[in-house]
């Protein structure tokens, strides 16, 4: 499990993470283009959306498998 309190994101990436938490089902992935689209719909510029997703990937909040983005399981969440 990943504990997001261990790695600060900053306000931009933090806001993006909150948006993507609702956009990405825990057991399903989302295409990066769709994730970018979700952030743009919430007012992110292209550059800010790309930066936020890259930072989320680098910090371990998101991971990519076969071209799909997934939310890393958070500490305290149940996988049962």
HTML snippet that shows the backbone in 3Dmol.js (N, CA, C, O; Angstrom):
<script src="https://3Dmol.org/build/3Dmol-min.js"></script>
<div id="view" style="width:600px;height:400px;position:relative"></div>
<script>
const pdb = `
ATOM      1  N   UNK A   1       0.830  -1.181   0.000  1.00  0.00           N
ATOM      2  CA  UNK A   1       0.000   0.000   0.000  1.00  0.00           C
ATOM      3  C   UNK A   1       0.872   1.241   0.000  1.00  0.00           C
ATOM      4  O   UNK A   1       1.994   1.237   0.506  1.00  0.00           O
ATOM      5  N   UNK A   2       0.344   2.274  -0.565  1.00  0.00           N
ATOM      6  CA  UNK A   2       1.072   3.543  -0.671  1.00  0.00           C
ATOM      7  C   UNK A   2       0.413   4.577   0.221  1.00  0.00           C
ATOM      8  O   UNK A   2      -0.806   4.748   0.185  1.00  0.00           O
ATOM      9  N   UNK A   3       1.192   5.249   0.999  1.00  0.00           N
ATOM     10  CA  UNK A   3       0.682   6.291   1.882  1.00  0.00           C
ATOM     11  C   UNK A   3       1.018   7.649   1.294  1.00  0.00           C
ATOM     12  O   UNK A   3       2.169   8.082   1.366  1.00  0.00           O
ATOM     13  N   UNK A   4       0.034   8.332   0.710  1.00  0.00           N
ATOM     14  CA  UNK A   4       0.309   9.602   0.044  1.00  0.00           C
ATOM     15  C   UNK A   4       0.771  10.714   0.970  1.00  0.00           C
ATOM     16  O   UNK A   4       1.285  11.721   0.483  1.00  0.00           O
ATOM     17  N   UNK A   5       0.614  10.581   2.272  1.00  0.00           N
ATOM     18  CA  UNK A   5       1.077  11.632   3.169  1.00  0.00           C
ATOM     19  C   UNK A   5       2.597  11.657   3.246  1.00  0.00           C
ATOM     20  O   UNK A   5       3.174  12.622   3.747  1.00  0.00           O
ATOM     21  N   UNK A   6       3.256  10.603   2.752  1.00  0.00           N
ATOM     22  CA  UNK A   6       4.713  10.556   2.782  1.00  0.00           C
ATOM     23  C   UNK A   6       5.363  11.370   1.670  1.00  0.00           C
ATOM     24  O   UNK A   6       6.560  11.644   1.749  1.00  0.00           O
ATOM     25  N   UNK A   7       4.633  11.764   0.651  1.00  0.00           N
ATOM     26  CA  UNK A   7       5.235  12.472  -0.483  1.00  0.00           C
ATOM     27  C   UNK A   7       4.347  13.646  -0.884  1.00  0.00           C
ATOM     28  O   UNK A   7       3.273  13.458  -1.456  1.00  0.00           O
ATOM     29  N   UNK A   8       4.791  14.821  -0.587  1.00  0.00           N
ATOM     30  CA  UNK A   8       4.040  16.024  -0.903  1.00  0.00           C
ATOM     31  C   UNK A   8       3.961  16.239  -2.408  1.00  0.00           C
ATOM     32  O   UNK A   8       4.924  16.002  -3.137  1.00  0.00           O
ATOM     33  N   UNK A   9       2.809  16.686  -2.854  1.00  0.00           N
ATOM     34  CA  UNK A   9       2.585  16.916  -4.282  1.00  0.00           C
ATOM     35  C   UNK A   9       2.609  18.380  -4.684  1.00  0.00           C
ATOM     36  O   UNK A   9       3.004  18.708  -5.803  1.00  0.00           O
ATOM     37  N   UNK A  10       2.202  19.240  -3.811  1.00  0.00           N
ATOM     38  CA  UNK A  10       1.983  20.631  -4.178  1.00  0.00           C
ATOM     39  C   UNK A  10       0.528  20.799  -4.585  1.00  0.00           C
ATOM     40  O   UNK A  10      -0.153  19.815  -4.872  1.00  0.00           O
ATOM     41  N   UNK A  11       0.048  22.030  -4.611  1.00  0.00           N
ATOM     42  CA  UNK A  11      -1.373  22.272  -4.844  1.00  0.00           C
ATOM     43  C   UNK A  11      -1.876  21.827  -6.216  1.00  0.00           C
ATOM     44  O   UNK A  11      -2.958  21.246  -6.303  1.00  0.00           O
ATOM     45  N   UNK A  12      -1.134  22.080  -7.277  1.00  0.00           N
ATOM     46  CA  UNK A  12      -1.592  21.737  -8.623  1.00  0.00           C
ATOM     47  C   UNK A  12      -1.767  20.228  -8.774  1.00  0.00           C
ATOM     48  O   UNK A  12      -2.823  19.759  -9.199  1.00  0.00           O
ATOM     49  N   UNK A  13      -0.737  19.479  -8.427  1.00  0.00           N
ATOM     50  CA  UNK A  13      -0.801  18.026  -8.560  1.00  0.00           C
ATOM     51  C   UNK A  13      -1.772  17.425  -7.556  1.00  0.00           C
ATOM     52  O   UNK A  13      -2.427  16.425  -7.848  1.00  0.00           O
ATOM     53  N   UNK A  14      -1.870  18.024  -6.377  1.00  0.00           N
ATOM     54  CA  UNK A  14      -2.835  17.561  -5.380  1.00  0.00           C
ATOM     55  C   UNK A  14      -4.264  17.696  -5.889  1.00  0.00           C
ATOM     56  O   UNK A  14      -5.080  16.789  -5.724  1.00  0.00           O
ATOM     57  N   UNK A  15      -4.557  18.831  -6.506  1.00  0.00           N
ATOM     58  CA  UNK A  15      -5.895  19.025  -7.084  1.00  0.00           C
ATOM     59  C   UNK A  15      -6.151  18.016  -8.202  1.00  0.00           C
ATOM     60  O   UNK A  15      -7.246  17.465  -8.311  1.00  0.00           O
ATOM     61  N   UNK A  16      -5.143  17.782  -9.025  1.00  0.00           N
ATOM     62  CA  UNK A  16      -5.287  16.818 -10.115  1.00  0.00           C
ATOM     63  C   UNK A  16      -5.545  15.425  -9.568  1.00  0.00           C
ATOM     64  O   UNK A  16      -6.374  14.684 -10.097  1.00  0.00           O
ATOM     65  N   UNK A  17      -4.831  15.073  -8.508  1.00  0.00           N
ATOM     66  CA  UNK A  17      -5.018  13.758  -7.891  1.00  0.00           C
ATOM     67  C   UNK A  17      -6.445  13.593  -7.394  1.00  0.00           C
ATOM     68  O   UNK A  17      -7.056  12.545  -7.606  1.00  0.00           O
ATOM     69  N   UNK A  18      -6.981  14.608  -6.738  1.00  0.00           N
ATOM     70  CA  UNK A  18      -8.363  14.535  -6.235  1.00  0.00           C
ATOM     71  C   UNK A  18      -9.352  14.340  -7.381  1.00  0.00           C
ATOM     72  O   UNK A  18     -10.310  13.578  -7.249  1.00  0.00           O
ATOM     73  N   UNK A  19      -9.130  15.014  -8.488  1.00  0.00           N
ATOM     74  CA  UNK A  19      -9.999  14.864  -9.659  1.00  0.00           C
ATOM     75  C   UNK A  19      -9.892  13.452 -10.218  1.00  0.00           C
ATOM     76  O   UNK A  19     -10.903  12.826 -10.535  1.00  0.00           O
ATOM     77  N   UNK A  20      -8.675  12.956 -10.338  1.00  0.00           N
ATOM     78  CA  UNK A  20      -8.476  11.631 -10.917  1.00  0.00           C
ATOM     79  C   UNK A  20      -8.956  10.516  -9.996  1.00  0.00           C
ATOM     80  O   UNK A  20      -9.294   9.432 -10.473  1.00  0.00           O
ATOM     81  N   UNK A  21      -8.992  10.758  -8.690  1.00  0.00           N
ATOM     82  CA  UNK A  21      -9.546   9.761  -7.775  1.00  0.00           C
ATOM     83  C   UNK A  21     -10.992   9.437  -8.121  1.00  0.00           C
ATOM     84  O   UNK A  21     -11.428   8.292  -7.999  1.00  0.00           O
ATOM     85  N   UNK A  22     -11.725  10.444  -8.547  1.00  0.00           N
ATOM     86  CA  UNK A  22     -13.127  10.212  -8.909  1.00  0.00           C
ATOM     87  C   UNK A  22     -13.272   9.727 -10.347  1.00  0.00           C
ATOM     88  O   UNK A  22     -14.281   9.113 -10.692  1.00  0.00           O
ATOM     89  N   UNK A  23     -12.280   9.993 -11.186  1.00  0.00           N
ATOM     90  CA  UNK A  23     -12.362   9.623 -12.597  1.00  0.00           C
ATOM     91  C   UNK A  23     -11.880   8.200 -12.882  1.00  0.00           C
ATOM     92  O   UNK A  23     -12.286   7.587 -13.869  1.00  0.00           O
ATOM     93  N   UNK A  24     -11.011   7.679 -12.012  1.00  0.00           N
ATOM     94  CA  UNK A  24     -10.427   6.356 -12.243  1.00  0.00           C
ATOM     95  C   UNK A  24     -10.986   5.379 -11.221  1.00  0.00           C
ATOM     96  O   UNK A  24     -10.802   5.553 -10.016  1.00  0.00           O
ATOM     97  N   UNK A  25     -11.672   4.349 -11.712  1.00  0.00           N
ATOM     98  CA  UNK A  25     -12.185   3.297 -10.836  1.00  0.00           C
ATOM     99  C   UNK A  25     -11.005   2.531 -10.255  1.00  0.00           C
ATOM    100  O   UNK A  25     -10.020   2.305 -10.960  1.00  0.00           O
ATOM    101  N   UNK A  26     -11.076   2.122  -8.983  1.00  0.00           N
ATOM    102  CA  UNK A  26      -9.933   1.460  -8.355  1.00  0.00           C
ATOM    103  C   UNK A  26      -9.410   0.225  -9.095  1.00  0.00           C
ATOM    104  O   UNK A  26      -8.202  -0.012  -9.112  1.00  0.00           O
ATOM    105  N   UNK A  27     -10.281  -0.549  -9.693  1.00  0.00           N
ATOM    106  CA  UNK A  27      -9.844  -1.780 -10.357  1.00  0.00           C
ATOM    107  C   UNK A  27      -9.694  -1.613 -11.868  1.00  0.00           C
ATOM    108  O   UNK A  27      -9.370  -2.572 -12.568  1.00  0.00           O
ATOM    109  N   UNK A  28      -9.925  -0.416 -12.367  1.00  0.00           N
ATOM    110  CA  UNK A  28      -9.847  -0.169 -13.800  1.00  0.00           C
ATOM    111  C   UNK A  28      -8.873   0.970 -14.083  1.00  0.00           C
ATOM    112  O   UNK A  28      -8.674   1.860 -13.256  1.00  0.00           O
ATOM    113  N   UNK A  29      -8.285   0.924 -15.245  1.00  0.00           N
ATOM    114  CA  UNK A  29      -7.401   1.995 -15.665  1.00  0.00           C
ATOM    115  C   UNK A  29      -8.125   2.992 -16.553  1.00  0.00           C
ATOM    116  O   UNK A  29      -9.297   2.825 -16.888  1.00  0.00           O
ATOM    117  N   UNK A  30      -7.400   4.019 -16.919  1.00  0.00           N
ATOM    118  CA  UNK A  30      -7.927   5.050 -17.798  1.00  0.00           C
ATOM    119  C   UNK A  30      -6.800   5.441 -18.759  1.00  0.00           C
ATOM    120  O   UNK A  30      -5.636   5.511 -18.364  1.00  0.00           O
ATOM    121  N   UNK A  31      -7.147   5.689 -19.995  1.00  0.00           N
ATOM    122  CA  UNK A  31      -6.143   6.117 -20.970  1.00  0.00           C
ATOM    123  C   UNK A  31      -5.585   7.478 -20.555  1.00  0.00           C
ATOM    124  O   UNK A  31      -6.333   8.329 -20.075  1.00  0.00           O
ATOM    125  N   UNK A  32      -4.288   7.690 -20.734  1.00  0.00           N
ATOM    126  CA  UNK A  32      -3.710   8.991 -20.368  1.00  0.00           C
ATOM    127  C   UNK A  32      -4.428  10.166 -21.030  1.00  0.00           C
ATOM    128  O   UNK A  32      -4.590  11.220 -20.414  1.00  0.00           O
ATOM    129  N   UNK A  33      -4.857   9.991 -22.274  1.00  0.00           N
ATOM    130  CA  UNK A  33      -5.564  11.071 -22.965  1.00  0.00           C
ATOM    131  C   UNK A  33      -6.880  11.404 -22.270  1.00  0.00           C
ATOM    132  O   UNK A  33      -7.273  12.569 -22.204  1.00  0.00           O
ATOM    133  N   UNK A  34      -7.555  10.389 -21.756  1.00  0.00           N
ATOM    134  CA  UNK A  34      -8.809  10.624 -21.041  1.00  0.00           C
ATOM    135  C   UNK A  34      -8.532  11.325 -19.709  1.00  0.00           C
ATOM    136  O   UNK A  34      -9.282  12.214 -19.307  1.00  0.00           O
ATOM    137  N   UNK A  35      -7.467  10.928 -19.032  1.00  0.00           N
ATOM    138  CA  UNK A  35      -7.096  11.592 -17.778  1.00  0.00           C
ATOM    139  C   UNK A  35      -6.785  13.068 -18.034  1.00  0.00           C
ATOM    140  O   UNK A  35      -7.221  13.940 -17.282  1.00  0.00           O
ATOM    141  N   UNK A  36      -6.033  13.339 -19.096  1.00  0.00           N
ATOM    142  CA  UNK A  36      -5.750  14.729 -19.464  1.00  0.00           C
ATOM    143  C   UNK A  36      -7.045  15.482 -19.754  1.00  0.00           C
ATOM    144  O   UNK A  36      -7.206  16.629 -19.339  1.00  0.00           O
ATOM    145  N   UNK A  37      -7.962  14.839 -20.463  1.00  0.00           N
ATOM    146  CA  UNK A  37      -9.253  15.457 -20.770  1.00  0.00           C
ATOM    147  C   UNK A  37     -10.046  15.782 -19.516  1.00  0.00           C
ATOM    148  O   UNK A  37     -10.668  16.841 -19.427  1.00  0.00           O
ATOM    149  N   UNK A  38     -10.027  14.869 -18.539  1.00  0.00           N
ATOM    150  CA  UNK A  38     -10.718  15.127 -17.274  1.00  0.00           C
ATOM    151  C   UNK A  38     -10.153  16.347 -16.573  1.00  0.00           C
ATOM    152  O   UNK A  38     -10.896  17.158 -16.021  1.00  0.00           O
ATOM    153  N   UNK A  39      -8.840  16.475 -16.599  1.00  0.00           N
ATOM    154  CA  UNK A  39      -8.228  17.635 -15.954  1.00  0.00           C
ATOM    155  C   UNK A  39      -8.529  18.920 -16.721  1.00  0.00           C
ATOM    156  O   UNK A  39      -8.772  19.960 -16.108  1.00  0.00           O
ATOM    157  N   UNK A  40      -8.517  18.862 -18.037  1.00  0.00           N
ATOM    158  CA  UNK A  40      -8.853  20.052 -18.845  1.00  0.00           C
ATOM    159  C   UNK A  40     -10.286  20.498 -18.578  1.00  0.00           C
ATOM    160  O   UNK A  40     -10.563  21.695 -18.502  1.00  0.00           O
ATOM    161  N   UNK A  41     -11.191  19.541 -18.437  1.00  0.00           N
ATOM    162  CA  UNK A  41     -12.595  19.879 -18.145  1.00  0.00           C
ATOM    163  C   UNK A  41     -12.734  20.613 -16.814  1.00  0.00           C
ATOM    164  O   UNK A  41     -13.686  21.364 -16.606  1.00  0.00           O
ATOM    165  N   UNK A  42     -11.790  20.391 -15.930  1.00  0.00           N
ATOM    166  CA  UNK A  42     -11.808  21.044 -14.616  1.00  0.00           C
ATOM    167  C   UNK A  42     -11.002  22.340 -14.603  1.00  0.00           C
ATOM    168  O   UNK A  42     -10.789  22.927 -13.543  1.00  0.00           O
ATOM    169  N   UNK A  43     -10.553  22.789 -15.776  1.00  0.00           N
ATOM    170  CA  UNK A  43      -9.893  24.078 -15.877  1.00  0.00           C
ATOM    171  C   UNK A  43      -8.379  24.057 -15.964  1.00  0.00           C
ATOM    172  O   UNK A  43      -7.750  25.115 -15.973  1.00  0.00           O
ATOM    173  N   UNK A  44      -7.780  22.878 -16.026  1.00  0.00           N
ATOM    174  CA  UNK A  44      -6.325  22.790 -16.174  1.00  0.00           C
ATOM    175  C   UNK A  44      -5.932  23.142 -17.607  1.00  0.00           C
ATOM    176  O   UNK A  44      -6.626  22.770 -18.554  1.00  0.00           O
ATOM    177  N   UNK A  45      -4.835  23.850 -17.761  1.00  0.00           N
ATOM    178  CA  UNK A  45      -4.288  24.065 -19.104  1.00  0.00           C
ATOM    179  C   UNK A  45      -3.629  22.763 -19.548  1.00  0.00           C
ATOM    180  O   UNK A  45      -3.408  21.866 -18.734  1.00  0.00           O
ATOM    181  N   UNK A  46      -3.315  22.660 -20.841  1.00  0.00           N
ATOM    182  CA  UNK A  46      -2.649  21.462 -21.351  1.00  0.00           C
ATOM    183  C   UNK A  46      -1.348  21.202 -20.588  1.00  0.00           C
ATOM    184  O   UNK A  46      -1.099  20.084 -20.137  1.00  0.00           O
ATOM    185  N   UNK A  47      -0.537  22.225 -20.451  1.00  0.00           N
ATOM    186  CA  UNK A  47       0.740  22.084 -19.778  1.00  0.00           C
ATOM    187  C   UNK A  47       0.600  21.692 -18.321  1.00  0.00           C
ATOM    188  O   UNK A  47       1.342  20.840 -17.833  1.00  0.00           O
ATOM    189  N   UNK A  48      -0.348  22.308 -17.619  1.00  0.00           N
ATOM    190  CA  UNK A  48      -0.551  21.980 -16.212  1.00  0.00           C
ATOM    191  C   UNK A  48      -1.057  20.552 -16.045  1.00  0.00           C
ATOM    192  O   UNK A  48      -0.637  19.850 -15.125  1.00  0.00           O
ATOM    193  N   UNK A  49      -1.950  20.117 -16.923  1.00  0.00           N
ATOM    194  CA  UNK A  49      -2.475  18.750 -16.851  1.00  0.00           C
ATOM    195  C   UNK A  49      -1.356  17.738 -17.089  1.00  0.00           C
ATOM    196  O   UNK A  49      -1.248  16.745 -16.370  1.00  0.00           O
ATOM    197  N   UNK A  50      -0.536  17.988 -18.088  1.00  0.00           N
ATOM    198  CA  UNK A  50       0.574  17.082 -18.384  1.00  0.00           C
ATOM    199  C   UNK A  50       1.571  17.051 -17.229  1.00  0.00           C
ATOM    200  O   UNK A  50       2.039  15.981 -16.838  1.00  0.00           O
ATOM    201  N   UNK A  51       1.896  18.224 -16.684  1.00  0.00           N
ATOM    202  CA  UNK A  51       2.821  18.307 -15.551  1.00  0.00           C
ATOM    203  C   UNK A  51       2.275  17.519 -14.363  1.00  0.00           C
ATOM    204  O   UNK A  51       3.003  16.752 -13.732  1.00  0.00           O
ATOM    205  N   UNK A  52       0.988  17.711 -14.062  1.00  0.00           N
ATOM    206  CA  UNK A  52       0.392  17.061 -12.894  1.00  0.00           C
ATOM    207  C   UNK A  52       0.420  15.540 -13.041  1.00  0.00           C
ATOM    208  O   UNK A  52       0.761  14.833 -12.093  1.00  0.00           O
ATOM    209  N   UNK A  53       0.069  15.038 -14.211  1.00  0.00           N
ATOM    210  CA  UNK A  53       0.080  13.588 -14.405  1.00  0.00           C
ATOM    211  C   UNK A  53       1.502  13.041 -14.315  1.00  0.00           C
ATOM    212  O   UNK A  53       1.726  11.988 -13.718  1.00  0.00           O
ATOM    213  N   UNK A  54       2.452  13.746 -14.899  1.00  0.00           N
ATOM    214  CA  UNK A  54       3.841  13.302 -14.819  1.00  0.00           C
ATOM    215  C   UNK A  54       4.306  13.258 -13.363  1.00  0.00           C
ATOM    216  O   UNK A  54       4.958  12.303 -12.940  1.00  0.00           O
ATOM    217  N   UNK A  55       3.967  14.286 -12.614  1.00  0.00           N
ATOM    218  CA  UNK A  55       4.365  14.333 -11.199  1.00  0.00           C
ATOM    219  C   UNK A  55       3.685  13.225 -10.404  1.00  0.00           C
ATOM    220  O   UNK A  55       4.314  12.611  -9.542  1.00  0.00           O
ATOM    221  N   UNK A  56       2.410  12.959 -10.679  1.00  0.00           N
ATOM    222  CA  UNK A  56       1.700  11.875  -9.990  1.00  0.00           C
ATOM    223  C   UNK A  56       2.340  10.524 -10.285  1.00  0.00           C
ATOM    224  O   UNK A  56       2.437   9.667  -9.407  1.00  0.00           O
ATOM    225  N   UNK A  57       2.771  10.345 -11.518  1.00  0.00           N
ATOM    226  CA  UNK A  57       3.464   9.102 -11.882  1.00  0.00           C
ATOM    227  C   UNK A  57       4.822   9.008 -11.167  1.00  0.00           C
ATOM    228  O   UNK A  57       5.165   7.964 -10.613  1.00  0.00           O
ATOM    229  N   UNK A  58       5.574  10.089 -11.186  1.00  0.00           N
ATOM    230  CA  UNK A  58       6.901  10.092 -10.565  1.00  0.00           C
ATOM    231  C   UNK A  58       6.843   9.906  -9.050  1.00  0.00           C
ATOM    232  O   UNK A  58       7.742   9.309  -8.459  1.00  0.00           O
ATOM    233  N   UNK A  59       5.800  10.411  -8.435  1.00  0.00           N
ATOM    234  CA  UNK A  59       5.665  10.324  -6.977  1.00  0.00           C
ATOM    235  C   UNK A  59       4.959   9.050  -6.522  1.00  0.00           C
ATOM    236  O   UNK A  59       4.867   8.798  -5.320  1.00  0.00           O
ATOM    237  N   UNK A  60       4.461   8.249  -7.452  1.00  0.00           N
ATOM    238  CA  UNK A  60       3.841   6.981  -7.083  1.00  0.00           C
ATOM    239  C   UNK A  60       2.358   7.027  -6.786  1.00  0.00           C
ATOM    240  O   UNK A  60       1.796   6.038  -6.316  1.00  0.00           O
ATOM    241  N   UNK A  61       1.716   8.138  -7.046  1.00  0.00           N
ATOM    242  CA  UNK A  61       0.276   8.232  -6.836  1.00  0.00           C
ATOM    243  C   UNK A  61      -0.492   7.545  -7.969  1.00  0.00           C
ATOM    244  O   UNK A  61      -1.589   7.026  -7.765  1.00  0.00           O
ATOM    245  N   UNK A  62       0.099   7.550  -9.151  1.00  0.00           N
ATOM    246  CA  UNK A  62      -0.436   6.837 -10.309  1.00  0.00           C
ATOM    247  C   UNK A  62       0.638   5.873 -10.791  1.00  0.00           C
ATOM    248  O   UNK A  62       1.827   6.070 -10.539  1.00  0.00           O
ATOM    249  N   UNK A  63       0.205   4.832 -11.484  1.00  0.00           N
ATOM    250  CA  UNK A  63       1.150   3.977 -12.189  1.00  0.00           C
ATOM    251  C   UNK A  63       0.534   3.604 -13.526  1.00  0.00           C
ATOM    252  O   UNK A  63      -0.681   3.680 -13.706  1.00  0.00           O
ATOM    253  N   UNK A  64       1.376   3.206 -14.453  1.00  0.00           N
ATOM    254  CA  UNK A  64       0.929   2.922 -15.814  1.00  0.00           C
ATOM    255  C   UNK A  64       1.226   1.464 -16.163  1.00  0.00           C
ATOM    256  O   UNK A  64       2.330   0.966 -15.946  1.00  0.00           O
ATOM    257  N   UNK A  65       0.205   0.794 -16.714  1.00  0.00           N
ATOM    258  CA  UNK A  65       0.339  -0.582 -17.184  1.00  0.00           C
ATOM    259  C   UNK A  65      -0.352  -0.668 -18.533  1.00  0.00           C
ATOM    260  O   UNK A  65      -1.521  -0.309 -18.672  1.00  0.00           O
ATOM    261  N   UNK A  66       0.382  -1.147 -19.520  1.00  0.00           N
ATOM    262  CA  UNK A  66      -0.183  -1.345 -20.865  1.00  0.00           C
ATOM    263  C   UNK A  66      -0.907  -0.105 -21.382  1.00  0.00           C
ATOM    264  O   UNK A  66      -1.976  -0.206 -21.984  1.00  0.00           O
ATOM    265  N   UNK A  67      -0.325   1.047 -21.145  1.00  0.00           N
ATOM    266  CA  UNK A  67      -0.894   2.290 -21.662  1.00  0.00           C
ATOM    267  C   UNK A  67      -2.095   2.818 -20.909  1.00  0.00           C
ATOM    268  O   UNK A  67      -2.765   3.731 -21.391  1.00  0.00           O
ATOM    269  N   UNK A  68      -2.390   2.268 -19.730  1.00  0.00           N
ATOM    270  CA  UNK A  68      -3.505   2.734 -18.911  1.00  0.00           C
ATOM    271  C   UNK A  68      -2.964   3.247 -17.582  1.00  0.00           C
ATOM    272  O   UNK A  68      -2.005   2.695 -17.042  1.00  0.00           O
ATOM    273  N   UNK A  69      -3.578   4.303 -17.055  1.00  0.00           N
ATOM    274  CA  UNK A  69      -3.203   4.846 -15.752  1.00  0.00           C
ATOM    275  C   UNK A  69      -4.092   4.257 -14.664  1.00  0.00           C
ATOM    276  O   UNK A  69      -5.301   4.113 -14.841  1.00  0.00           O
ATOM    277  N   UNK A  70      -3.477   3.922 -13.548  1.00  0.00           N
ATOM    278  CA  UNK A  70      -4.181   3.376 -12.394  1.00  0.00           C
ATOM    279  C   UNK A  70      -3.816   4.187 -11.166  1.00  0.00           C
ATOM    280  O   UNK A  70      -2.718   4.736 -11.076  1.00  0.00           O
ATOM    281  N   UNK A  71      -4.751   4.261 -10.212  1.00  0.00           N
ATOM    282  CA  UNK A  71      -4.492   4.896  -8.922  1.00  0.00           C
ATOM    283  C   UNK A  71      -3.787   3.880  -8.040  1.00  0.00           C
ATOM    284  O   UNK A  71      -4.224   2.734  -7.941  1.00  0.00           O
ATOM    285  N   UNK A  72      -2.699   4.289  -7.397  1.00  0.00           N
ATOM    286  CA  UNK A  72      -2.014   3.420  -6.448  1.00  0.00           C
ATOM    287  C   UNK A  72      -2.904   3.246  -5.226  1.00  0.00           C
ATOM    288  O   UNK A  72      -3.505   4.204  -4.739  1.00  0.00           O
ATOM    289  N   UNK A  73      -2.979   2.019  -4.741  1.00  0.00           N
ATOM    290  CA  UNK A  73      -3.795   1.748  -3.557  1.00  0.00           C
ATOM    291  C   UNK A  73      -3.306   2.583  -2.398  1.00  0.00           C
ATOM    292  O   UNK A  73      -2.111   2.617  -2.104  1.00  0.00           O
ATOM    293  N   UNK A  74      -4.226   3.254  -1.744  1.00  0.00           N
ATOM    294  CA  UNK A  74      -3.869   4.146  -0.645  1.00  0.00           C
ATOM    295  C   UNK A  74      -3.873   3.414   0.682  1.00  0.00           C
ATOM    296  O   UNK A  74      -4.638   2.467   0.865  1.00  0.00           O
ATOM    297  N   UNK A  75      -3.028   3.841   1.612  1.00  0.00           N
ATOM    298  CA  UNK A  75      -2.998   3.281   2.955  1.00  0.00           C
ATOM    299  C   UNK A  75      -4.376   3.458   3.583  1.00  0.00           C
ATOM    300  O   UNK A  75      -5.005   4.507   3.445  1.00  0.00           O
ATOM    301  N   UNK A  76      -4.831   2.427   4.269  1.00  0.00           N
ATOM    302  CA  UNK A  76      -6.116   2.498   4.918  1.00  0.00           C
ATOM    303  C   UNK A  76      -7.268   2.082   4.035  1.00  0.00           C
ATOM    304  O   UNK A  76      -8.395   1.958   4.514  1.00  0.00           O
ATOM    305  N   UNK A  77      -7.011   1.862   2.741  1.00  0.00           N
ATOM    306  CA  UNK A  77      -8.091   1.403   1.858  1.00  0.00           C
ATOM    307  C   UNK A  77      -8.133  -0.109   1.913  1.00  0.00           C
ATOM    308  O   UNK A  77      -7.116  -0.763   2.145  1.00  0.00           O
ATOM    309  N   UNK A  78      -9.283  -0.643   1.703  1.00  0.00           N
ATOM    310  CA  UNK A  78      -9.463  -2.088   1.764  1.00  0.00           C
ATOM    311  C   UNK A  78      -9.579  -2.643   0.374  1.00  0.00           C
ATOM    312  O   UNK A  78     -10.337  -2.122  -0.444  1.00  0.00           O
ATOM    313  N   UNK A  79      -8.830  -3.707   0.089  1.00  0.00           N
ATOM    314  CA  UNK A  79      -8.898  -4.327  -1.226  1.00  0.00           C
ATOM    315  C   UNK A  79      -9.807  -5.540  -1.195  1.00  0.00           C
ATOM    316  O   UNK A  79      -9.811  -6.330  -2.139  1.00  0.00           O
ATOM    317  N   UNK A  80     -10.582  -5.705  -0.124  1.00  0.00           N
ATOM    318  CA  UNK A  80     -11.492  -6.839  -0.010  1.00  0.00           C
ATOM    319  C   UNK A  80     -12.788  -6.538  -0.685  1.00  0.00           C
ATOM    320  O   UNK A  80     -13.688  -7.377  -0.696  1.00  0.00           O
TER     321      UNK A  80
END
`;
const viewer = $3Dmol.createViewer("view");
viewer.addModel(pdb, "pdb");
viewer.setStyle({}, {cartoon: {color: "spectrum"}});
viewer.zoomTo();
viewer.render();
</script>
